[in-house]
Structures are given as C-alpha cells and as structure tokens.
Amino acid sequence: MLDSSKRCPGCYLVPQLCMCADTEAIPCPIELVVLRHVREYERSSNTGRLVDAAFANARILEYAHPDHPLDRNAIACPNSYLLFPSAGVSPELRPRRLVILDGSWSQARRMAQRVPELRGMPYLSLPPPVLALPRLRKGQKPEQM
C-alpha cells in the first residue's frame, strides 16, 4: 500500500493523478450527505471525496470512526431520501436531503440496517445504466453502481 503521506489530502490520489485543481464545486438544489464507512477513508477509489469536492452543499459524515462520532442529527430531516438500489419511490416533491452510503455493498447494507435514522427513510434509486460503463467497483446487480 502506498504511504498516505504521498497522496493528495484532498482527493487522496497520487500527485500525478490529483484532480483537485480541476474540480470546481457546483451548487446543487439538494443537500448531499455522504455517510462514509471508516474503511473507505484511505481508499483512493473513495467516491465520497469526489461528491464532496464536486458539490458545494455536500458533506461527509464518518461511520464507525473511533475519533469522529456520528452526528445523527445531520442524517435525517423532513423530506430526506436514502440513495440505495431497491424498489425506490418517486418523491412527490424535490428531496431536501439525499443520503449517500459510501462503502462496499455489504458495508452499505449494514449501515442502512444499523443506523436508526436510515431505517425508516424512503429509498430513492437510480435506473441501471443503458450502456455498460467502466467502473471502479462492480456490484452484484446492474442497479448497484
């Protein structure tokens, strides 16, 4: 494993691949909350960092990190949805907050089950892509992207 001191602290990629100078945070009408599993923190394939860098109103909350207790009040609010592959619902109104689980599929499934604020939250799902696109990770089902 590459020494973490040799990685960019923003995108966590090696300096030759750093994209921080090319990333501009854009506004988004929906608040994005990335709930990142502690084991994802040092992974260079951690897409939660990209969400946080790309959207002005995104933030990352750490799950199961011993030094950063989970701020449960930052997860749920009225009109919040959990982005998760399932028979998701179509919201009648624009969601106010979208919670995105960042981890392997088994970690994401466990977070959805173990965090009480997520259990009753309605799911919002994306349709599977029409074309098979290259991926950093592969899901077990087409809708797991």
Phi, psi and omega in degrees: 000141180288138177301128184297337179289346179264010180249155176293132179291343180276301183260349178067020175264164176295152186307326181294335182254001183306133181245009184300319181292338182261003183252124178241126181291125180255152178289150178223134183289350181245135175288132180250124178242117178264118176263102188261128176293143184304329181285350179272345188307312185264009180277131178289340178273012182290104183284344177300324176299322180293319177298315181297323181282328187276337184238130185297328184252037175254153174209158182250131171249138181271136177251129176067027177268125185296332182264352182230090179297145183292126176276092185294335178291339181275356184272301188253142171209168177304141179065039174261146178228149176259122176282111186201138180290120180187190172278072184295164180259159172264114182295143178287325177246163174297129178302146177276322182221140176239121179263127182244125179272129183243108180174184174293169180298320179291323177295318180296318179298316179293320178298317180298328181276326189266340180269110186305324182294340180270335187302319182264001183285135177292148180269143170240126183241149175265146176290150178297148181294149179289318179259147174284111182261154176296144184231153171287324180224156179251138175268170179277341181230155182301327182282354177271092183243000000 
